[in-house]
Amino acid sequence: MKHAALIIGVILALALPQGVVAAGCYADYKAKQDNPLRLHYGVAEISQCSMGGAKAELQARLAARGWTLLNIVSVFDESGLEERKQSAGANFLRF
């Protein structure tokens, strides 16, 4: 019986549209540049939906553009995008 439930679950997951199975994952963060000191708050789409995964992913992305990640504020799904859009300004989904 357990095997049948597992098989049905896999079939249903494969049959659903991709957007339904895996919702988007995002992180908001703070970063800086030196000489001169510049700070920014941003929102980025991430592939690993965890604080540790977001940190590793964003450190590399930001460093490639001359920024240093200061911290990950939070990790959230697409329902949290609109409330952060204005605060992130030009850094909304930039990195």
Secondary structure in CASP SS format (residue, H / E / C, confidence):
PFRMAT SS
TARGET T0000
AUTHOR 0000-0000-0000
METHOD secondary structure of the structure
MODEL  1
M C 1.00
K H 1.00
H H 1.00
A H 1.00
A H 1.00
L H 1.00
I H 1.00
I H 1.00
G H 1.00
V H 1.00
I H 1.00
L H 1.00
A H 1.00
L H 1.00
A H 1.00
L C 1.00
P C 1.00
Q H 1.00
G H 1.00
V H 1.00
V H 1.00
A C 1.00
A C 1.00
G C 1.00
C E 1.00
Y E 1.00
A E 1.00
D E 1.00
Y E 1.00
K E 1.00
A E 1.00
K E 1.00
Q E 1.00
D C 1.00
N C 1.00
P C 1.00
L C 1.00
R E 1.00
L E 1.00
H E 1.00
Y E 1.00
G E 1.00
V E 1.00
A E 1.00
E E 1.00
I C 1.00
S C 1.00
Q C 1.00
C C 1.00
S C 1.00
M H 1.00
G H 1.00
G H 1.00
A H 1.00
K H 1.00
A H 1.00
E H 1.00
L H 1.00
Q H 1.00
A H 1.00
R H 1.00
L H 1.00
A H 1.00
A C 1.00
R C 1.00
G C 1.00
W C 1.00
T E 1.00
L E 1.00
L E 1.00
N E 1.00
I E 1.00
V E 1.00
S E 1.00
V E 1.00
F E 1.00
D E 1.00
E H 1.00
S H 1.00
G H 1.00
L H 1.00
E H 1.00
E H 1.00
R H 1.00
K H 1.00
Q H 1.00
S H 1.00
A H 1.00
G H 1.00
A H 1.00
N H 1.00
F E 1.00
L C 1.00
R C 1.00
F C 1.00
END
